[in-house]
C-alpha cells in the first residue's frame, strides 16, 4: 500500500493520519480504554524511544562541522522561535480570541504550531535534495529540538496560564526533559557504539516514529470526539483554518527569503535557512500538546493546525526542493 501511494504521489503517512482521525470519530471508546494499558501510555513510552533513536543517529562530528556558521544559525532560530509566534500574535489582534469564542481553541492551536521547533529528518532530507548546506541543516534541526523544550512552554504560558489560572512551567519543562532530552542524550552517548546500527535501520526507525505519532493522534482525537470538542466546527471552518495555516507558511517563507537575500547568504545557506526556518515538527507537537495541556480532549483540538501544517509543508517543500535541484542541474 505504501509503495502504491508513493507511486501515485500520495504520502501514506498523511493518509494514515486521516484514517486515525476517522477511526477516532467512529469509535472513540477504544482509544480511551485504560485496561490493561492505554494507547496514551504506549505512545508516551514510544516518544521516549523516538528521541533515544534520534540521539543514536546523531553524529557529534557532523554537529561540530555545522557549528561555525553563526549568522545562519541565528537567522533560522529567530525565524522559528520569534518571527513565527510574532506573526501569529499579530494575526490574532484581528480575531476574537476570548475563551468564549467558538474559534478559541483553533487560534490556540495555531499559536501552539507557531511556537514549535523545526522538524528534523524531513528538513535534512529536503535540504539534501535541494543542494543546501547539509551539516548546517543537521546542526540547526537538532539544536531546534533542544531549544523547543524550553521556549515552547514559555510562549504557551502567555495563554494557557490565563485560561487555567495556573501554569506549572517548571513541571512542564521537567517532564519534557525526562521524555525528550534524557533519551536523546543517552542515544547520543551511545552513537559511537550503535550509530552504524541506527543508520543501517533508519527506514525501520522512521516507521516506528510515524506509528508512535499515529497512536498519539488517535488517542488525542478519541478524547476530543468523546468530549464533543469539535461540535460547531464546519467544513468551512476547517477550510479557512487550512488556508490560514498555508498562508502563514508562505508569509514566513517569503520573509526568510528576503532576510537571506539581505544578509547575502550563499545558495546553500539560503536553502538551509528556508527549509529549516519554515518547518514545524509534528513529533514535538504531539509530545508537547499532551504535556502542556492537562486535558486530553483539548490536546486533540490544539494539535489540528500542526497536522494541517505538517501535511502542507511536506507537499509544498518537496516541490520547492525539486525545483532547486532542477535549477542546480541546469
N, C-alpha and C positions, 0 to 999 in steps of 0.2 A: 504493500500500500504506500509506504514512504517513497519507494522508487517511482511508482506510478504518479504520485502527486508532484514529485520533483520534475518528472518528465514534462508535465503539463504546466509547470511554472508555479505551482501552489506549495507553500511551506506547510508541511504536515503538522508542525507544532502549532501554528495558528489555527488550523482546523481542529486540532485536539483541544485547544483552549475553548473554542466554540462548543465542542461536544461536551466538555466538562460542565460548562455553564448550563447547557440544555439538560444534562443529566441531573444537575442540582435543582433545576426548576421542576422537573418531572417528579423526582423522588428525593427531597431534601433529608428525609429521615435517616437514610443510610449514612450520609456524611456526618450526621450528628450523633450517631450511635457511639457510646462510650465503652461498651464491653465487647470483647475483652480488652481492646485497645482502639483508640480513635484514629481517624485519618490525620487529625491535627498533631497527635503525639508522634506518629510515624514521620510526618513531614518535618517536625521540629528536629528529630534526630537526623533526617535526611539533609536538612540545611547545614548542620554542622559538618556532615560528611562532604557536602559540596565544597565548602571552604577549606576543608582539610585537603581534598584532592586538588583544589586550585593552588594551594600553597605548595603541594607536591610537584606541580608542573612549573612553578616559578623558578627561574634560574637567577640567582643573585648576581651573576656576572653580567647578564643581559640588563638587569636593572641598573647596575653601575654605569654601563655604557650609555644608557638613556638619561643619566642624571645631569649631564653637563649643560643641556640647552635650557637655561632657566627662563628665558623670555617666553619660549614655547610653553613650558610647564605652567607658568603664572597665567598666561592667556587662557589655557584650557580650564584651569581650576576656577578662575574668576568667572568664566562663562558658565561653568557647570553649577557652581555654588552661590554665585552672586547675581549675574545678569539674568539667568533664567527665573529665579524666585522674584527678582525685582520686576521683571516683565509681567509675571502673573499678578503680583501685587498691584501694578499699575492698571491692568485689565479689570481687577476686582473693584476698583474705585467706581466703575461704570455699571456694576451689578449689585443686585440685592443680596448681600452676604450675611444677613441676620440669621440666627439659629432657627427662626420661624419660617424662613424662606423654603419653598419646596425644592429649590436647587442648592441648598446649603451644602449638602454632602458632595454634590458634583464639584462645586468650587473648592471644597476642602481637598477633594481627590486631585484636582488639577494642581493645587498648590503643593500637595504632597509629591506629585510627579516632579514638579519643578525643583524640589529640594534634594532629589535622589542623586547618588553618584552615577558616573558613567558606567555603561556595561563593559565587560572585559573582553571576552572571547570574540564577540562579533566585531567590536571596534578594531581589534588587531587584524582580524581576517579581512575586513573591508579596507583598512589601510594597506595591507599587503596586496590586495587585488588592484587598488588604485595606483600603487607605486609610491607610497608615502614613507615616512621615517618610522620603520618598524620598531627599533629599540626604544624610541621615544614613546611610541604608542603603547608598548608593553609597560613601560615605566608609569606613564600617566594613568592608564586604565587601572593599574594595580594600586597606585597611591590614592586614586579617587575613591576606591573601595574603603580604604582605611580612613580617609578624611570624612567620608559619609557617615561612618559610625558615630561621629561626634556632631557634625554640622546639621545633619538631617533632623535629629531630635531637637536641637536648639531652634532651628527655624520653625518646626511644627509647634513648639511651645507657645508661639505667638497666638495661635488659635485654639489649640487643644486645651490649654490652660484656662482660657476664657470660657470654654464650653463646659468643662467638667469641674472647675473650681479648684483644681489641683493637678499638678503635672510633675510627677517624681522623676525629673530628668536624670538625676544620679542613678536611680534604679534602672531606668531605661537603658542608659549607656552601659551600665554594668552587665545587663542581660545581653546586649549586643556584643560586648567584649567577650563574654563567655561563649556565645553562639557563633560569632563570626571571627573575631581576632585571634582567640586562642587556638581554634582548629587550624586557621590559616598559618599561624606562627609555627605550630607543630609540623605542618606539612612542609613549610619552608626549611625547617631544620633537617627534615628527612629527605630533602630534594637530592642531595649528593648521593644518597644510597639508593633511593627508589625513583628518582626523577626519570630515568630511562624507561622504567615500567609504566609510569604515568603517561609519558609521551607516546609509548607504543599502543596504549589502550585509551587514547584520548577520545576516540569516537564513542567507545562504550561509556566513558565517564561523562561525556556530554549528554548522552542519552539518559544517564542516571540523574543529571541536573534537571533535565526537562521533565522527567517523570515526577521528581520531587516538587517542582513548581506546579505541575498539573494537580497534584494532590492538595497543595496549599490552596490553589484557586477553587478546586471543587469543595473543600471543607468550608472555605470562606463564603462561597455563594450559597451553599446549603443553609448556613445560618442566616444569611441575608434574606433568602426567599422564605424561610420558615418564619422570620420576624416581620415579613411583608415590608422590607425596606425599599423595594422598588415600586411600591404602589404609587400611582400617579405619574410614573415615568412612561412617556410615549415614545414611539419610534422617531417622532420629530425631535424630542429631547436628545435622544441618542445620536441622531444625525447631526444636530447642532453641536453636541459635545465633541463628536469625531472631527467635524470641520474646524472647530476651535483649536483642538489639540494639534491637528495637522498644520493649521495656520501658524501656531506658535513655533513649531519646528522650523518652518521656512523663515520666519522673522529672525529667530536665533541664528540659523544657518547663514542668513544674509549678513547679519551683524558680525559674526565671526569672520566671514569672508572679507568684509570691509576692514576689520581690525588687522587681519593678517596682511592685507594689501598695504595698509598704512605703516605697519611695522616691517614691511619688505621681507617677509618670510620667503624662504626658498620654496620651490614647488612641493618638495617632500614634506616640509614642515607645515605648509598651508593645508595639505591634505590631512595630516595628522590632527591639526587644530580643528578642522571642520568636522571630522568624524568622531574624535574623542570628546570634543566640547559640546556637541549637539545631541549625543546619545544618552539614554537613561536606562538603568538596569532593572529589569523585571525581577531578577533574583533578589536584589536588595529590597525592592518594593514589597515583594511577598513576605520577606522576613520582617521588615520594619513595620509593616502595617499591623502585624499580629502583636508586635512588642509595644508599639506606641498607642494603639487603640485597644483599650481593655475589652470592648465589646466586639465579639467575632462578627456580628451582623454588620457593624459599621465598617470593619476591615474590608469586607467584600465590596461594598459600595465605593469606598475610597480607592480601592485598587483598580476600579474600572478604567479611569483615564490612563493609568500606566499601561494596562493591557492594550488599549487602543493605540497608544503612542508606540508601544513595542512592535505591534503589527505594522504600523505605518512606517516606522524607521527602517525595519527590515526590507520592506519593498522599495522605499524611496532611496535609501542609502546604497543598496545593492545596485540600483540603476545608475546612480551617480558614480559609484566606484567603477562600474563597467565603462562609463563614459570617460573617466580619467584614464583608464587603462587603454582605451582605444586611441585617445589623443597621444599618449606616450608612444604607442606603436607606430604612429604616422611618421 
